[in-house]
């Protein structure tokens, strides 16, 4: 492969991550706004949003097998197509069937894109940490820009915002065609069938680290804002604090890209602890604005580290033909925790204060540190 071809692949990977994430950020805000404008209540809105997490989890469960049938760049292209159709359905109709289909397709798009693009990146570049850091930083930029753009466009109409999201989805498809066409992974060797990949050393710690990052994201969009609201923080302040956490995760992904050797293991351990502890103390510190801002920043830094280091550790712990399966495994744990963490905390808050529920959740999120190896 020529240096120019490799450079084009890197640019396409990064550009695709930014554009897809921008489209996703638009959809993540515009679809709920459309549902609210159409008169759907909180329960219906919750079911619609949860359906996206369910479809993402379902698709991640079969991604490792699919990567042995089709090239990874096909899944990047399919992700853009699914997201374009998702946004297009919302732009055309606010009916319950259209919105449900839009959310289901959004979840499929998430699973296809991040598994496909991360797998492609680690196959094209070494070390894996650097390649994944670049993807996550650019994807994070897109996720920051998308909601802001959606909010501005939604001043006219949510349908307009979704139409722009659909165009960006189509653009993701076109960019995916610029990626180097790597072959599918080889069929599983017989000795790979003896045990679940996620139980293997290295992969296990990476998967549970992914669960910690997924739980953080799930709680940041649910019970963290609730804890802040109950501490009498204003809506504007809550929005700023959530943005602080999101921005810190972007910084964490960027900083860890320079880590090498034994530092990767230490980064994984510190990322798990900072994410769990930072999240766990939010309820206790919610009334103290500077303190809770620091806690959310610490949790975000840790989560950003985990989103980058986790898949890298998993792929470097397996043979080259298992890298797609390793990326899919870490993504599955993250998607499962993203879906399950808010439900677990919802059960806790039925019998305990929100601060205590978040504290227990933070302790559980920190537990995977015992699986890490820093030597």
ROGU-878258 format. One record per residue (C-alpha): x, y, z. Coordinates in steps of 0.001 Angstrom, whole numbers, plus 500000, padded with zeros to 6 digits. Last residue first. Layout:
N
XYZ ...
This chain:
375
502699494693534569 499577496781534871 496995494026534831 493330494898535196 490727492509536574 490505494123540023 489712497452538326 486410495905537208 484865497000540563 484887500743539869 481526500710538048 480033498761540961 481189501445543403 479846504177541138 476452502481540985 476375502287544778 477153505994545035 474602506821542334 471913505014544330 473008506747547535 472756510189545933 469393509336544356 467919508514547753 466928504877548427 463962502519547935 462580503395544499 465899505066543724 467522501622543629 465207500230540959 465762503253538722 469504502801539313 469346499333537777 467290500592534827 469741503455534205 472658500979534232 471036498386531941 471018500130528543 474436501771528581 475715498681530403 474603496419527560 476020498762524917 479405498882526641 479522495101527074 478621494627523406 481225497149522290 483961495295524159 482905492039522475 482626493570519005 486168494947519244 487435491510520306 485524489749517504 487041492086514941 490491491479516382 490199487699516273 492051487136512973 494973489217514246 495484486988517330 494251488279520663 495491490483523531 496286493457521281 492662493693520165 491313493715523728 493812496276525004 492986498600522109 489223498160522598 489567499239526247 492189501962525763 490039504314523699 486595504219525322 488294503642528673 490364506838528453 487298508872527538 485417507369530479 488203508321532867 488336511909531643 484546512117531910 484498510848535497 487172513362536488 485287516191534753 482066515143536466 483748515176539872 485392518552539178 482049520072538180 480473518521541282 483030520269543473 482719523662541802 478882523618541967 478380522318545497 474734521171545631 475460517998543619 478400516913545790 476799513829547370 474912512893544209 477997513306542024 480163511161544320 479605507863542499 480189509262539016 483692510521539830 484467507336541754 483408505032538930 484981506975536067 488158507752538014 488583504134539084 487984502609535645 490262505117533911 493008504591536483 492990500833535835 492905501182532035 495579503867532076 497833501669534215 497522498884531673 498300501223528771 501216502766530659 502972499408530630 503725499883526940 502580503131525306 500390506140526071 500234508955523496 496620508274522501 495666508567526158 495499512346525929 492991512460523085 490478510037524561 490680511768527932 490136515174526332 486967513952524613 485783512482527906 486448515862529538 484278517575526935 481412515215527701 481742515773531452 481916519548531045 478944519387528652 476937517627531351 477895520438533734 476885523131531236 473490521527530680 472919521220534410 473801524890534855 471300525922532198 468582523766533753 469247525353537127 470821523454540017 468356522946542851 470067519869544349 467145517824543011 468053519042539518 471659517908539942 470611514433541044 468185514227538119 470871515348535652 473138512524536926 470217510097536837 469545510042533093 471927511067530320 475078510924532423 473812507637533853 473837505879530475 477199507353529473 478796506295532742 477272502815532492 478759502437529011 482213503468530212 482073500967533083 480840498244530713 483741498990528378 486094498474531327 484351495134531812 485142494233528199 488749495423528426 489367493434531607 487978490287529976 489893490839526728 493190491093528559 492992487550529866 490357485515527954 486792485478529223 485521487800526485 486609485302523840 484172482652525031 485821479254525200 486831476306523097 485829477702519719 489119479502519105 490960476168519009 488904475148515978 489895478211513974 487130480734513445 486519481681509844 488982484242508423 488270487920508922 486711489766505993 489108491268503427 490339494877503700 488954497330501137 490979500480502015 488494503165503008 487314505614500322 483925503853500004 483220504729503636 483278508424502668 480308507929500340 478277506154503019 479119508844505582 477854511473503118 474510509668503041 474328509959506821 475229513648506612 472272514176504263 469974512338506692 471125514544509579 470305517618507507 466794516235506967 466568515516510684 467287519156511531 464659520293509037 462104517907510558 462806519323514020 461548522673512738 462661526303512452 464179526599515925 465007522935515327 467858524057513068 469642525795515942 469060522910518333 470190520372515752 473405522293515144 474132522352518872 473236518666519139 475593517744516270 478627519874517208 479473518052520450 478848514591519014 480932515464515972 483819516595518153 483552513345520078 483801511345516861 486965513251516001 488437512505519426 487250508902519383 488722508172515965 492087509745516775 492269507862520086 491417504607518333 494366504932515961 496772505893518751 495670503051521047 495934500466518256 499667500923517868 499782500272515010 497427501125512172 495319499536509447 493842496588511328 493213498697514440 491410501316512367 489224498876510428 488005497231513632 487262500632515143 485325501648512015 483215498507511817 482431498163515512 481692501868515861 479632502125512701 477587498946512727 476551499204516366 475635502875516123 473722502337512871 471741499476514410 470757501736517310 469694504507514917 467678501991512913 465683501043516006 465116504717516847 463870505540513349 461634502451513267 460032503548516543 459600507088515231 458009505904511980 455664503492513761 454672506123516339 453804508726513720 456013511816513549 456513511471509792 458723512596506921 461701514093508771 461596511264511287 461739508648508550 464587510510506868 466625510609510061 466419506830510405 466974506313506664 470166508392506835 471255506595510004 470792503194508385 472671504276505247 475541505725507273 475812502540509307 475687500433506147 478746502263504781 480700501650507991 479495498043507940 480773497615504381 484140499053505494 484618496026507777 484569493546504888 481749490940505001 481400487348506208 483826487055509126 482799490534510296 479229489221510468 480184486631513093 481765489282515322 478829491617514711 476163489230516028 475905490483519622 476606494043518480 473385494028516472 471258493094519485 472897495668521759 472308498452519239 468713497311518742 468060497429522493 469723500838522945 467573502313520169 464433500805521708 465261502567524982 464707505975523365 461255505028522072 460264503483525400 461392506570527312 459483508906524990 456363506802525415 456682507024529190 457445510761529162 454398511643527012 454140511935523228 452472515133522026 453890515523518510 456178518331519703 457610515942522303 458233513260519671 459926515746517345 462112516994520189 463037513391521030 464005512780517365 465904516080517044 468283515562519972 469750512133519256 469261512666515519 471512515720515423 474169514011517549 474040510987515252 474542513181512200 477499514869513903 478812511456514919 478633510217511312 480430513332510086 483226513219512681 483787509460512425 483729509590508608 486313512344508619 488587510324510872 488289507112508873 488439508929505524 491526510875506566 493262507708507761 492342505899504533 493604508785502420 496908508700504312 497230504961503675 496635505496499960 499211508294499879 501770506150501720 501371503420499078 500000500000500000 
